[in-house]
Every structure is written in C-alpha cells, then in structure tokens.
Amino acid sequence: MSKQAISETKLRKLLELNIKLKEQLEISRVPISEASKSMIEYCQTTQDMMVPSVWGSRNPDPFIEPTAGCGCVLM
C-alpha cells in the first residue's frame, strides 16, 4: 500500500469515529441524582407482587420458607 492509501484509510476511520462520537453526544442524559430519585420513587410506589409481605398482602407469602423453632432469622 502506498502512503496515500494508508492516509486515506486513517482519515476514513477518523471520520467514522467522529460521526459515532457526535451520535453519542446527541443522546439525552439525566443527572445521577435525578435518576436515583426517580428509581426510589418508582420502587416506593409500585407494588412488587413477588414480595407481598412488604406490601401487607392479606394472603400468606408463598415464597417465604416456613420457620422452625423460634422463627428467628440469622444472617
């Protein structure tokens, strides 16, 4: 390959990279504090049917293992 062909290849790669970087720049971004706040708000207001004991369901939680003895949980 000649020097000119190599230079053209490098230029083409740089132009492609520049296009990709410009596309990334256009992606809307949210500050982490705002994203965290919205996640916390969502978790507090949306019931998770997989954890009925947290939401005060009247039905017993089928996912809790029955405890034997004093009913204490050790971690």
PQR file with spaces between the fields and no chain letter, atoms N, CA, C, O and H, PARSE charges and radii, in Angstrom:
ATOM       1  N    MET     1       0.829   -1.189    0.000 -0.4000 1.5000
ATOM       2  CA   MET     1       0.000    0.000    0.000 -0.0000 2.0000
ATOM       3  C    MET     1       0.874    1.253    0.000  0.5500 1.7000
ATOM       4  O    MET     1       1.933    1.310    0.626 -0.5500 1.4000
ATOM       5  N    SER     2       0.405    2.203   -0.695 -0.4000 1.5000
ATOM       6  CA   SER     2       1.146    3.465   -0.736 -0.0000 2.0000
ATOM       7  C    SER     2       0.806    4.305    0.496  0.5500 1.7000
ATOM       8  O    SER     2      -0.173    4.042    1.196 -0.5500 1.4000
ATOM       9  H    SER     2      -0.455    2.157   -1.204  0.4000 1.0000
ATOM      10  N    LYS     3       1.626    5.308    0.741 -0.4000 1.5000
ATOM      11  CA   LYS     3       1.397    6.197    1.892 -0.0000 2.0000
ATOM      12  C    LYS     3       0.072    6.929    1.758  0.5500 1.7000
ATOM      13  O    LYS     3      -0.602    7.187    2.755 -0.5500 1.4000
ATOM      14  H    LYS     3       2.421    5.521    0.173  0.4000 1.0000
ATOM      15  N    GLN     4      -0.298    7.259    0.545 -0.4000 1.5000
ATOM      16  CA   GLN     4      -1.548    7.983    0.327 -0.0000 2.0000
ATOM      17  C    GLN     4      -2.741    7.083    0.669  0.5500 1.7000
ATOM      18  O    GLN     4      -3.707    7.551    1.272 -0.5500 1.4000
ATOM      19  H    GLN     4       0.250    7.050   -0.264  0.4000 1.0000
ATOM      20  N    ALA     5      -2.692    5.820    0.300 -0.4000 1.5000
ATOM      21  CA   ALA     5      -3.781    4.882    0.598 -0.0000 2.0000
ATOM      22  C    ALA     5      -3.911    4.680    2.112  0.5500 1.7000
ATOM      23  O    ALA     5      -5.020    4.607    2.643 -0.5500 1.4000
ATOM      24  H    ALA     5      -1.907    5.439   -0.190  0.4000 1.0000
ATOM      25  N    ILE     6      -2.781    4.590    2.789 -0.4000 1.5000
ATOM      26  CA   ILE     6      -2.795    4.432    4.245 -0.0000 2.0000
ATOM      27  C    ILE     6      -3.383    5.678    4.900  0.5500 1.7000
ATOM      28  O    ILE     6      -4.184    5.582    5.830 -0.5500 1.4000
ATOM      29  H    ILE     6      -1.881    4.649    2.357  0.4000 1.0000
ATOM      30  N    SER     7      -2.981    6.842    4.411 -0.4000 1.5000
ATOM      31  CA   SER     7      -3.505    8.100    4.951 -0.0000 2.0000
ATOM      32  C    SER     7      -5.011    8.212    4.725  0.5500 1.7000
ATOM      33  O    SER     7      -5.732    8.686    5.603 -0.5500 1.4000
ATOM      34  H    SER     7      -2.331    6.921    3.655  0.4000 1.0000
ATOM      35  N    GLU     8      -5.489    7.786    3.571 -0.4000 1.5000
ATOM      36  CA   GLU     8      -6.917    7.837    3.277 -0.0000 2.0000
ATOM      37  C    GLU     8      -7.695    6.877    4.180  0.5500 1.7000
ATOM      38  O    GLU     8      -8.793    7.197    4.636 -0.5500 1.4000
ATOM      39  H    GLU     8      -4.903    7.401    2.858  0.4000 1.0000
ATOM      40  N    THR     9      -7.126    5.711    4.431 -0.4000 1.5000
ATOM      41  CA   THR     9      -7.756    4.742    5.327 -0.0000 2.0000
ATOM      42  C    THR     9      -7.852    5.311    6.740  0.5500 1.7000
ATOM      43  O    THR     9      -8.894    5.203    7.387 -0.5500 1.4000
ATOM      44  H    THR     9      -6.234    5.451    4.061  0.4000 1.0000
ATOM      45  N    LYS    10      -6.768    5.915    7.217 -0.4000 1.5000
ATOM      46  CA   LYS    10      -6.774    6.526    8.550 -0.0000 2.0000
ATOM      47  C    LYS    10      -7.798    7.651    8.630  0.5500 1.7000
ATOM      48  O    LYS    10      -8.521    7.780    9.618 -0.5500 1.4000
ATOM      49  H    LYS    10      -5.922    6.002    6.692  0.4000 1.0000
ATOM      50  N    LEU    11      -7.849    8.460    7.580 -0.4000 1.5000
ATOM      51  CA   LEU    11      -8.811    9.567    7.551 -0.0000 2.0000
ATOM      52  C    LEU    11     -10.240    9.034    7.594  0.5500 1.7000
ATOM      53  O    LEU    11     -11.075    9.568    8.326 -0.5500 1.4000
ATOM      54  H    LEU    11      -7.261    8.355    6.777  0.4000 1.0000
ATOM      55  N    ARG    12     -10.530    7.999    6.828 -0.4000 1.5000
ATOM      56  CA   ARG    12     -11.865    7.411    6.799 -0.0000 2.0000
ATOM      57  C    ARG    12     -12.249    6.874    8.193  0.5500 1.7000
ATOM      58  O    ARG    12     -13.378    7.068    8.644 -0.5500 1.4000
ATOM      59  H    ARG    12      -9.852    7.566    6.234  0.4000 1.0000
ATOM      60  N    LYS    13     -11.314    6.208    8.861 -0.4000 1.5000
ATOM      61  CA   LYS    13     -11.576    5.696   10.213 -0.0000 2.0000
ATOM      62  C    LYS    13     -11.834    6.836   11.195  0.5500 1.7000
ATOM      63  O    LYS    13     -12.726    6.741   12.038 -0.5500 1.4000
ATOM      64  H    LYS    13     -10.397    6.051    8.495  0.4000 1.0000
ATOM      65  N    LEU    14     -11.064    7.901   11.089 -0.4000 1.5000
ATOM      66  CA   LEU    14     -11.263    9.053   11.969 -0.0000 2.0000
ATOM      67  C    LEU    14     -12.609    9.728   11.724  0.5500 1.7000
ATOM      68  O    LEU    14     -13.272   10.158   12.668 -0.5500 1.4000
ATOM      69  H    LEU    14     -10.340    7.979   10.404  0.4000 1.0000
ATOM      70  N    LEU    15     -13.010    9.820   10.466 -0.4000 1.5000
ATOM      71  CA   LEU    15     -14.307   10.421   10.146 -0.0000 2.0000
ATOM      72  C    LEU    15     -15.459    9.558   10.682  0.5500 1.7000
ATOM      73  O    LEU    15     -16.452   10.088   11.179 -0.5500 1.4000
ATOM      74  H    LEU    15     -12.471    9.470    9.700  0.4000 1.0000
ATOM      75  N    GLU    16     -15.322    8.223   10.577 -0.4000 1.5000
ATOM      76  CA   GLU    16     -16.336    7.323   11.131 -0.0000 2.0000
ATOM      77  C    GLU    16     -16.414    7.469   12.645  0.5500 1.7000
ATOM      78  O    GLU    16     -17.505    7.511   13.215 -0.5500 1.4000
ATOM      79  H    GLU    16     -14.514    7.793   10.172  0.4000 1.0000
ATOM      80  N    LEU    17     -15.261    7.545   13.292 -0.4000 1.5000
ATOM      81  CA   LEU    17     -15.227    7.726   14.742 -0.0000 2.0000
ATOM      82  C    LEU    17     -15.864    9.047   15.127  0.5500 1.7000
ATOM      83  O    LEU    17     -16.597    9.117   16.114 -0.5500 1.4000
ATOM      84  H    LEU    17     -14.375    7.511   12.829  0.4000 1.0000
ATOM      85  N    ASN    18     -15.597   10.086   14.369 -0.4000 1.5000
ATOM      86  CA   ASN    18     -16.170   11.401   14.637 -0.0000 2.0000
ATOM      87  C    ASN    18     -17.695   11.351   14.540  0.5500 1.7000
ATOM      88  O    ASN    18     -18.385   11.949   15.365 -0.5500 1.4000
ATOM      89  H    ASN    18     -15.002   10.030   13.568  0.4000 1.0000
ATOM      90  N    ILE    19     -18.220   10.653   13.554 -0.4000 1.5000
ATOM      91  CA   ILE    19     -19.671   10.512   13.400 -0.0000 2.0000
ATOM      92  C    ILE    19     -20.265    9.786   14.606  0.5500 1.7000
ATOM      93  O    ILE    19     -21.291   10.202   15.144 -0.5500 1.4000
ATOM      94  H    ILE    19     -17.659   10.167   12.884  0.4000 1.0000
ATOM      95  N    LYS    20     -19.617    8.700   15.026 -0.4000 1.5000
ATOM      96  CA   LYS    20     -20.110    7.943   16.187 -0.0000 2.0000
ATOM      97  C    LYS    20     -20.095    8.797   17.457  0.5500 1.7000
ATOM      98  O    LYS    20     -21.029    8.741   18.256 -0.5500 1.4000
ATOM      99  H    LYS    20     -18.783    8.362   14.589  0.4000 1.0000
ATOM     100  N    LEU    21     -19.048    9.577   17.639 -0.4000 1.5000
ATOM     101  CA   LEU    21     -18.961   10.433   18.818 -0.0000 2.0000
ATOM     102  C    LEU    21     -20.047   11.510   18.800  0.5500 1.7000
ATOM     103  O    LEU    21     -20.612   11.840   19.843 -0.5500 1.4000
ATOM     104  H    LEU    21     -18.289    9.623   16.989  0.4000 1.0000
ATOM     105  N    LYS    22     -20.335   12.054   17.625 -0.4000 1.5000
ATOM     106  CA   LYS    22     -21.401   13.055   17.517 -0.0000 2.0000
ATOM     107  C    LYS    22     -22.759   12.437   17.847  0.5500 1.7000
ATOM     108  O    LYS    22     -23.593   13.079   18.487 -0.5500 1.4000
ATOM     109  H    LYS    22     -19.876   11.786   16.779  0.4000 1.0000
ATOM     110  N    GLU    23     -22.987   11.193   17.414 -0.4000 1.5000
ATOM     111  CA   GLU    23     -24.238   10.499   17.733 -0.0000 2.0000
ATOM     112  C    GLU    23     -24.373   10.306   19.245  0.5500 1.7000
ATOM     113  O    GLU    23     -25.456   10.488   19.801 -0.5500 1.4000
ATOM     114  H    GLU    23     -22.310   10.671   16.895  0.4000 1.0000
ATOM     115  N    GLN    24     -23.283    9.942   19.904 -0.4000 1.5000
ATOM     116  CA   GLN    24     -23.310    9.753   21.357 -0.0000 2.0000
ATOM     117  C    GLN    24     -23.576   11.072   22.076  0.5500 1.7000
ATOM     118  O    GLN    24     -24.225   11.097   23.122 -0.5500 1.4000
ATOM     119  H    GLN    24     -22.403    9.794   19.452  0.4000 1.0000
ATOM     120  N    LEU    25     -23.077   12.151   21.517 -0.4000 1.5000
ATOM     121  CA   LEU    25     -23.291   13.464   22.120 -0.0000 2.0000
ATOM     122  C    LEU    25     -24.761   13.856   22.118  0.5500 1.7000
ATOM     123  O    LEU    25     -25.213   14.580   23.004 -0.5500 1.4000
ATOM     124  H    LEU    25     -22.550   12.131   20.668  0.4000 1.0000
ATOM     125  N    GLU    26     -25.512   13.380   21.123 -0.4000 1.5000
ATOM     126  CA   GLU    26     -26.916   13.726   20.995 -0.0000 2.0000
ATOM     127  C    GLU    26     -27.830   12.922   21.917  0.5500 1.7000
ATOM     128  O    GLU    26     -29.010   13.248   22.050 -0.5500 1.4000
ATOM     129  H    GLU    26     -25.144   12.792   20.403  0.4000 1.0000
ATOM     130  N    ILE    27     -27.302   11.878   22.555 -0.4000 1.5000
ATOM     131  CA   ILE    27     -28.106   11.062   23.466 -0.0000 2.0000
ATOM     132  C    ILE    27     -28.454   11.912   24.680  0.5500 1.7000
ATOM     133  O    ILE    27     -27.589   12.548   25.282 -0.5500 1.4000
ATOM     134  H    ILE    27     -26.344   11.614   22.448  0.4000 1.0000
ATOM     135  N    SER    28     -29.749   11.909   25.030 -0.4000 1.5000
ATOM     136  CA   SER    28     -30.158   12.703   26.187 -0.0000 2.0000
ATOM     137  C    SER    28     -29.629   12.054   27.467  0.5500 1.7000
ATOM     138  O    SER    28     -29.614   10.830   27.601 -0.5500 1.4000
ATOM     139  H    SER    28     -30.451   11.392   24.540  0.4000 1.0000
ATOM     140  N    ARG    29     -29.210   12.876   28.372 -0.4000 1.5000
ATOM     141  CA   ARG    29     -28.620   12.389   29.621 -0.0000 2.0000
ATOM     142  C    ARG    29     -29.381   12.966   30.804  0.5500 1.7000
ATOM     143  O    ARG    29     -29.970   14.044   30.724 -0.5500 1.4000
ATOM     144  H    ARG    29     -29.223   13.870   28.263  0.4000 1.0000
ATOM     145  N    VAL    30     -29.353   12.216   31.912 -0.4000 1.5000
ATOM     146  CA   VAL    30     -30.040   12.626   33.131 -0.0000 2.0000
ATOM     147  C    VAL    30     -29.007   12.587   34.258  0.5500 1.7000
ATOM     148  O    VAL    30     -28.250   11.621   34.360 -0.5500 1.4000
ATOM     149  H    VAL    30     -28.875   11.340   31.977  0.4000 1.0000
ATOM     150  N    PRO    31     -28.963   13.608   35.097 -0.5600 1.5000
ATOM     151  CA   PRO    31     -28.028   13.561   36.231  0.2800 2.0000
ATOM     152  C    PRO    31     -28.329   12.366   37.131  0.5500 1.7000
ATOM     153  O    PRO    31     -29.488   11.983   37.290 -0.5500 1.4000
ATOM     154  N    ILE    32     -27.299   11.783   37.714 -0.4000 1.5000
ATOM     155  CA   ILE    32     -27.458   10.586   38.538 -0.0000 2.0000
ATOM     156  C    ILE    32     -28.385   10.837   39.719  0.5500 1.7000
ATOM     157  O    ILE    32     -29.114    9.934   40.131 -0.5500 1.4000
ATOM     158  H    ILE    32     -26.357   12.094   37.585  0.4000 1.0000
ATOM     159  N    SER    33     -28.372   12.041   40.268 -0.4000 1.5000
ATOM     160  CA   SER    33     -29.250   12.333   41.395 -0.0000 2.0000
ATOM     161  C    SER    33     -30.717   12.264   40.967  0.5500 1.7000
ATOM     162  O    SER    33     -31.563   11.770   41.713 -0.5500 1.4000
ATOM     163  H    SER    33     -27.780   12.775   39.934  0.4000 1.0000
ATOM     164  N    GLU    34     -31.010   12.754   39.784 -0.4000 1.5000
ATOM     165  CA   GLU    34     -32.387   12.711   39.278 -0.0000 2.0000
ATOM     166  C    GLU    34     -32.794   11.271   38.949  0.5500 1.7000
ATOM     167  O    GLU    34     -33.921   10.867   39.234 -0.5500 1.4000
ATOM     168  H    GLU    34     -30.323   13.156   39.178  0.4000 1.0000
ATOM     169  N    ALA    35     -31.884   10.498   38.351 -0.4000 1.5000
ATOM     170  CA   ALA    35     -32.178    9.097   38.026 -0.0000 2.0000
ATOM     171  C    ALA    35     -32.406    8.293   39.302  0.5500 1.7000
ATOM     172  O    ALA    35     -33.318    7.469   39.358 -0.5500 1.4000
ATOM     173  H    ALA    35     -30.968   10.826   38.119  0.4000 1.0000
ATOM     174  N    SER    36     -31.587    8.525   40.324 -0.4000 1.5000
ATOM     175  CA   SER    36     -31.741    7.815   41.599 -0.0000 2.0000
ATOM     176  C    SER    36     -33.068    8.162   42.252  0.5500 1.7000
ATOM     177  O    SER    36     -33.770    7.288   42.762 -0.5500 1.4000
ATOM     178  H    SER    36     -30.846    9.194   40.279  0.4000 1.0000
ATOM     179  N    LYS    37     -33.403    9.441   42.233 -0.4000 1.5000
ATOM     180  CA   LYS    37     -34.657    9.885   42.838 -0.0000 2.0000
ATOM     181  C    LYS    37     -35.853    9.222   42.150  0.5500 1.7000
ATOM     182  O    LYS    37     -36.786    8.777   42.818 -0.5500 1.4000
ATOM     183  H    LYS    37     -32.833   10.151   41.820  0.4000 1.0000
ATOM     184  N    SER    38     -35.826    9.157   40.819 -0.4000 1.5000
ATOM     185  CA   SER    38     -36.951    8.546   40.109 -0.0000 2.0000
ATOM     186  C    SER    38     -37.016    7.045   40.352  0.5500 1.7000
ATOM     187  O    SER    38     -38.109    6.482   40.407 -0.5500 1.4000
ATOM     188  H    SER    38     -35.068    9.519   40.277  0.4000 1.0000
ATOM     189  N    MET    39     -35.865    6.379   40.500 -0.4000 1.5000
ATOM     190  CA   MET    39     -35.865    4.945   40.814 -0.0000 2.0000
ATOM     191  C    MET    39     -36.439    4.684   42.194  0.5500 1.7000
ATOM     192  O    MET    39     -37.237    3.764   42.375 -0.5500 1.4000
ATOM     193  H    MET    39     -34.977    6.837   40.456  0.4000 1.0000
ATOM     194  N    ILE    40     -36.035    5.490   43.171 -0.4000 1.5000
ATOM     195  CA   ILE    40     -36.545    5.328   44.534 -0.0000 2.0000
ATOM     196  C    ILE    40     -38.050    5.557   44.558  0.5500 1.7000
ATOM     197  O    ILE    40     -38.794    4.803   45.185 -0.5500 1.4000
ATOM     198  H    ILE    40     -35.387    6.237   43.025  0.4000 1.0000
ATOM     199  N    GLU    41     -38.487    6.599   43.872 -0.4000 1.5000
ATOM     200  CA   GLU    41     -39.918    6.912   43.813 -0.0000 2.0000
ATOM     201  C    GLU    41     -40.693    5.764   43.160  0.5500 1.7000
ATOM     202  O    GLU    41     -41.765    5.391   43.637 -0.5500 1.4000
ATOM     203  H    GLU    41     -37.883    7.211   43.362  0.4000 1.0000
ATOM     204  N    TYR    42     -40.164    5.214   42.088 -0.4000 1.5000
ATOM     205  CA   TYR    42     -40.827    4.103   41.407 -0.0000 2.0000
ATOM     206  C    TYR    42     -40.932    2.886   42.326  0.5500 1.7000
ATOM     207  O    TYR    42     -41.987    2.257   42.413 -0.5500 1.4000
ATOM     208  H    TYR    42     -39.293    5.518   41.701  0.4000 1.0000
ATOM     209  N    CYS    43     -39.838    2.560   43.009 -0.4000 1.5000
ATOM     210  CA   CYS    43     -39.833    1.384   43.887 -0.0000 2.0000
ATOM     211  C    CYS    43     -40.792    1.563   45.061  0.5500 1.7000
ATOM     212  O    CYS    43     -41.384    0.591   45.530 -0.5500 1.4000
ATOM     213  H    CYS    43     -38.981    3.070   42.938  0.4000 1.0000
ATOM     214  N    GLN    44     -40.947    2.782   45.534 -0.4000 1.5000
ATOM     215  CA   GLN    44     -41.829    3.026   46.666 -0.0000 2.0000
ATOM     216  C    GLN    44     -43.301    3.052   46.265  0.5500 1.7000
ATOM     217  O    GLN    44     -44.165    2.798   47.105 -0.5500 1.4000
ATOM     218  H    GLN    44     -40.465    3.572   45.153  0.4000 1.0000
ATOM     219  N    THR    45     -43.602    3.348   45.025 -0.4000 1.5000
ATOM     220  CA   THR    45     -44.996    3.473   44.608 -0.0000 2.0000
ATOM     221  C    THR    45     -45.506    2.297   43.790  0.5500 1.7000
ATOM     222  O    THR    45     -46.712    2.185   43.571 -0.5500 1.4000
ATOM     223  H    THR    45     -42.901    3.554   44.343  0.4000 1.0000
ATOM     224  N    THR    46     -44.627    1.424   43.335 -0.4000 1.5000
ATOM     225  CA   THR    46     -45.035    0.292   42.507 -0.0000 2.0000
ATOM     226  C    THR    46     -44.968   -0.983   43.328  0.5500 1.7000
ATOM     227  O    THR    46     -43.917   -1.335   43.863 -0.5500 1.4000
ATOM     228  H    THR    46     -43.647    1.515   43.513  0.4000 1.0000
ATOM     229  N    GLN    47     -46.094   -1.673   43.424 -0.4000 1.5000
ATOM     230  CA   GLN    47     -46.119   -2.907   44.187 -0.0000 2.0000
ATOM     231  C    GLN    47     -45.390   -4.006   43.429  0.5500 1.7000
ATOM     232  O    GLN    47     -45.554   -4.162   42.219 -0.5500 1.4000
ATOM     233  H    GLN    47     -46.948   -1.388   42.989  0.4000 1.0000
ATOM     234  N    ASP    48     -44.591   -4.755   44.156 -0.4000 1.5000
ATOM     235  CA   ASP    48     -43.886   -5.899   43.597 -0.0000 2.0000
ATOM     236  C    ASP    48     -44.617   -7.146   44.058  0.5500 1.7000
ATOM     237  O    ASP    48     -44.562   -7.498   45.236 -0.5500 1.4000
ATOM     238  H    ASP    48     -44.458   -4.628   45.139  0.4000 1.0000
ATOM     239  N    MET    49     -45.289   -7.802   43.160 -0.4000 1.5000
ATOM     240  CA   MET    49     -46.093   -8.962   43.525 -0.0000 2.0000
ATOM     241  C    MET    49     -45.248  -10.153   43.962  0.5500 1.7000
ATOM     242  O    MET    49     -45.773  -11.131   44.494 -0.5500 1.4000
ATOM     243  H    MET    49     -45.334   -7.516   42.203  0.4000 1.0000
ATOM     244  N    MET    50     -43.958  -10.070   43.740 -0.4000 1.5000
ATOM     245  CA   MET    50     -43.073  -11.151   44.190 -0.0000 2.0000
ATOM     246  C    MET    50     -42.695  -10.988   45.662  0.5500 1.7000
ATOM     247  O    MET    50     -42.113  -11.898   46.252 -0.5500 1.4000
ATOM     248  H    MET    50     -43.532   -9.276   43.307  0.4000 1.0000
ATOM     249  N    VAL    51     -43.015   -9.851   46.256 -0.4000 1.5000
ATOM     250  CA   VAL    51     -42.711   -9.610   47.664 -0.0000 2.0000
ATOM     251  C    VAL    51     -43.986   -9.111   48.357  0.5500 1.7000
ATOM     252  O    VAL    51     -44.039   -7.958   48.785 -0.5500 1.4000
ATOM     253  H    VAL    51     -43.488   -9.112   45.777  0.4000 1.0000
ATOM     254  N    PRO    52     -44.998   -9.951   48.471 -0.5600 1.5000
ATOM     255  CA   PRO    52     -46.257   -9.497   49.054  0.2800 2.0000
ATOM     256  C    PRO    52     -46.148   -9.148   50.535  0.5500 1.7000
ATOM     257  O    PRO    52     -46.935   -8.341   51.032 -0.5500 1.4000
ATOM     258  N    SER    53     -45.193   -9.734   51.249 -0.4000 1.5000
ATOM     259  CA   SER    53     -45.083   -9.433   52.678 -0.0000 2.0000
ATOM     260  C    SER    53     -44.697   -7.977   52.914  0.5500 1.7000
ATOM     261  O    SER    53     -45.028   -7.417   53.959 -0.5500 1.4000
ATOM     262  H    SER    53     -44.554  -10.389   50.846  0.4000 1.0000
ATOM     263  N    VAL    54     -44.011   -7.362   51.975 -0.4000 1.5000
ATOM     264  CA   VAL    54     -43.622   -5.962   52.103 -0.0000 2.0000
ATOM     265  C    VAL    54     -44.832   -5.059   51.916  0.5500 1.7000
ATOM     266  O    VAL    54     -44.925   -4.007   52.548 -0.5500 1.4000
ATOM     267  H    VAL    54     -43.742   -7.817   51.126  0.4000 1.0000
ATOM     268  N    TRP    55     -45.749   -5.459   51.060 -0.4000 1.5000
ATOM     269  CA   TRP    55     -46.896   -4.627   50.722 -0.0000 2.0000
ATOM     270  C    TRP    55     -48.127   -4.941   51.562  0.5500 1.7000
ATOM     271  O    TRP    55     -49.212   -4.429   51.284 -0.5500 1.4000
ATOM     272  H    TRP    55     -45.673   -6.314   50.546  0.4000 1.0000
ATOM     273  N    GLY    56     -47.971   -5.777   52.587 -0.4000 1.5000
ATOM     274  CA   GLY    56     -49.074   -6.024   53.507 -0.0000 2.0000
ATOM     275  C    GLY    56     -50.220   -6.807   52.895  0.5500 1.7000
ATOM     276  O    GLY    56     -51.385   -6.554   53.202 -0.5500 1.4000
ATOM     277  H    GLY    56     -47.089   -6.193   52.813  0.4000 1.0000
ATOM     278  N    SER    57     -49.894   -7.753   52.033 -0.4000 1.5000
ATOM     279  CA   SER    57     -50.936   -8.581   51.434 -0.0000 2.0000
ATOM     280  C    SER    57     -51.604   -9.436   52.508  0.5500 1.7000
ATOM     281  O    SER    57     -50.941   -9.900   53.436 -0.5500 1.4000
ATOM     282  H    SER    57     -48.948   -7.959   51.784  0.4000 1.0000
ATOM     283  N    ARG    58     -52.891   -9.643   52.386 -0.4000 1.5000
ATOM     284  CA   ARG    58     -53.609  -10.460   53.364 -0.0000 2.0000
ATOM     285  C    ARG    58     -53.310  -11.939   53.182  0.5500 1.7000
ATOM     286  O    ARG    58     -53.418  -12.723   54.124 -0.5500 1.4000
ATOM     287  H    ARG    58     -53.430   -9.267   51.633  0.4000 1.0000
ATOM     288  N    ASN    59     -52.940  -12.311   51.983 -0.4000 1.5000
ATOM     289  CA   ASN    59     -52.607  -13.712   51.723 -0.0000 2.0000
ATOM     290  C    ASN    59     -51.192  -13.994   52.210  0.5500 1.7000
ATOM     291  O    ASN    59     -50.334  -13.112   52.154 -0.5500 1.4000
ATOM     292  H    ASN    59     -52.853  -11.674   51.217  0.4000 1.0000
ATOM     293  N    PRO    60     -50.935  -15.210   52.686 -0.5600 1.5000
ATOM     294  CA   PRO    60     -49.565  -15.523   53.118  0.2800 2.0000
ATOM     295  C    PRO    60     -48.612  -15.518   51.925  0.5500 1.7000
ATOM     296  O    PRO    60     -48.990  -15.851   50.802 -0.5500 1.4000
ATOM     297  N    ASP    61     -47.400  -15.141   52.194 -0.4000 1.5000
ATOM     298  CA   ASP    61     -46.373  -15.075   51.152 -0.0000 2.0000
ATOM     299  C    ASP    61     -45.927  -16.502   50.817  0.5500 1.7000
ATOM     300  O    ASP    61     -45.343  -17.169   51.671 -0.5500 1.4000
ATOM     301  H    ASP    61     -47.093  -14.870   53.106  0.4000 1.0000
ATOM     302  N    PRO    62     -46.186  -16.988   49.592 -0.5600 1.5000
ATOM     303  CA   PRO    62     -45.806  -18.361   49.246  0.2800 2.0000
ATOM     304  C    PRO    62     -44.303  -18.548   49.067  0.5500 1.7000
ATOM     305  O    PRO    62     -43.834  -19.681   48.957 -0.5500 1.4000
ATOM     306  N    PHE    63     -43.543  -17.462   49.036 -0.4000 1.5000
ATOM     307  CA   PHE    63     -42.117  -17.565   48.802 -0.0000 2.0000
ATOM     308  C    PHE    63     -41.300  -17.560   50.090  0.5500 1.7000
ATOM     309  O    PHE    63     -40.087  -17.767   50.053 -0.5500 1.4000
ATOM     310  H    PHE    63     -43.924  -16.542   49.125  0.4000 1.0000
ATOM     311  N    ILE    64     -41.949  -17.326   51.222 -0.4000 1.5000
ATOM     312  CA   ILE    64     -41.237  -17.348   52.500 -0.0000 2.0000
ATOM     313  C    ILE    64     -41.152  -18.790   52.972  0.5500 1.7000
ATOM     314  O    ILE    64     -42.146  -19.516   52.993 -0.5500 1.4000
ATOM     315  H    ILE    64     -42.934  -17.157   51.252  0.4000 1.0000
ATOM     316  N    GLU    65     -39.945  -19.187   53.349 -0.4000 1.5000
ATOM     317  CA   GLU    65     -39.768  -20.556   53.855 -0.0000 2.0000
ATOM     318  C    GLU    65     -40.362  -20.645   55.247  0.5500 1.7000
ATOM     319  O    GLU    65     -40.199  -19.731   56.055 -0.5500 1.4000
ATOM     320  H    GLU    65     -39.138  -18.597   53.332  0.4000 1.0000
ATOM     321  N    PRO    66     -41.053  -21.744   55.532 -0.5600 1.5000
ATOM     322  CA   PRO    66     -41.599  -21.898   56.874  0.2800 2.0000
ATOM     323  C    PRO    66     -40.457  -21.998   57.883  0.5500 1.7000
ATOM     324  O    PRO    66     -39.449  -22.663   57.645 -0.5500 1.4000
ATOM     325  N    THR    67     -40.641  -21.329   58.999 -0.4000 1.5000
ATOM     326  CA   THR    67     -39.592  -21.314   60.025 -0.0000 2.0000
ATOM     327  C    THR    67     -39.903  -22.367   61.084  0.5500 1.7000
ATOM     328  O    THR    67     -41.059  -22.623   61.421 -0.5500 1.4000
ATOM     329  H    THR    67     -41.460  -20.789   59.192  0.4000 1.0000
ATOM     330  N    ALA    68     -38.855  -22.955   61.584 -0.4000 1.5000
ATOM     331  CA   ALA    68     -38.993  -23.936   62.666 -0.0000 2.0000
ATOM     332  C    ALA    68     -38.378  -23.338   63.912  0.5500 1.7000
ATOM     333  O    ALA    68     -37.397  -22.599   63.828 -0.5500 1.4000
ATOM     334  H    ALA    68     -37.916  -22.748   61.311  0.4000 1.0000
ATOM     335  N    GLY    69     -38.927  -23.640   65.038 -0.4000 1.5000
ATOM     336  CA   GLY    69     -38.372  -23.146   66.301 -0.0000 2.0000
ATOM     337  C    GLY    69     -38.895  -21.783   66.628  0.5500 1.7000
ATOM     338  O    GLY    69     -40.104  -21.554   66.586 -0.5500 1.4000
ATOM     339  H    GLY    69     -39.724  -24.240   65.106  0.4000 1.0000
ATOM     340  N    CYS    70     -37.999  -20.855   66.958 -0.4000 1.5000
ATOM     341  CA   CYS    70     -38.405  -19.536   67.440 -0.0000 2.0000
ATOM     342  C    CYS    70     -38.811  -18.595   66.320  0.5500 1.7000
ATOM     343  O    CYS    70     -39.372  -17.534   66.590 -0.5500 1.4000
ATOM     344  H    CYS    70     -37.017  -21.041   66.992  0.4000 1.0000
ATOM     345  N    GLY    71     -38.548  -18.947   65.091 -0.4000 1.5000
ATOM     346  CA   GLY    71     -38.906  -18.081   63.981 -0.0000 2.0000
ATOM     347  C    GLY    71     -37.893  -16.977   63.724  0.5500 1.7000
ATOM     348  O    GLY    71     -38.162  -16.039   62.973 -0.5500 1.4000
ATOM     349  H    GLY    71     -38.092  -19.810   64.871  0.4000 1.0000
ATOM     350  N    CYS    72     -36.718  -17.092   64.354 -0.4000 1.5000
ATOM     351  CA   CYS    72     -35.665  -16.082   64.163 -0.0000 2.0000
ATOM     352  C    CYS    72     -34.940  -16.326   62.853  0.5500 1.7000
ATOM     353  O    CYS    72     -34.778  -17.466   62.418 -0.5500 1.4000
ATOM     354  H    CYS    72     -36.500  -17.854   64.964  0.4000 1.0000
ATOM     355  N    VAL    73     -34.510  -15.244   62.237 -0.4000 1.5000
ATOM     356  CA   VAL    73     -33.736  -15.355   61.014 -0.0000 2.0000
ATOM     357  C    VAL    73     -32.332  -14.869   61.300  0.5500 1.7000
ATOM     358  O    VAL    73     -32.138  -13.735   61.736 -0.5500 1.4000
ATOM     359  H    VAL    73     -34.641  -14.318   62.591  0.4000 1.0000
ATOM     360  N    LEU    74     -31.354  -15.721   61.055 -0.4000 1.5000
ATOM     361  CA   LEU    74     -29.960  -15.351   61.278 -0.0000 2.0000
ATOM     362  C    LEU    74     -29.308  -15.070   59.946  0.5500 1.7000
ATOM     363  O    LEU    74     -29.496  -15.803   58.975 -0.5500 1.4000
ATOM     364  H    LEU    74     -31.512  -16.643   60.701  0.4000 1.0000
ATOM     365  N    MET    75     -28.533  -13.991   59.914 -0.4000 1.5000
ATOM     366  CA   MET    75     -27.828  -13.651   58.674 -0.0000 2.0000
ATOM     367  C    MET    75     -26.350  -13.662   58.920  0.5500 1.7000
ATOM     368  O    MET    75     -25.570  -13.401   58.004 -0.5500 1.4000
ATOM     369  H    MET    75     -28.380  -13.396   60.702  0.4000 1.0000
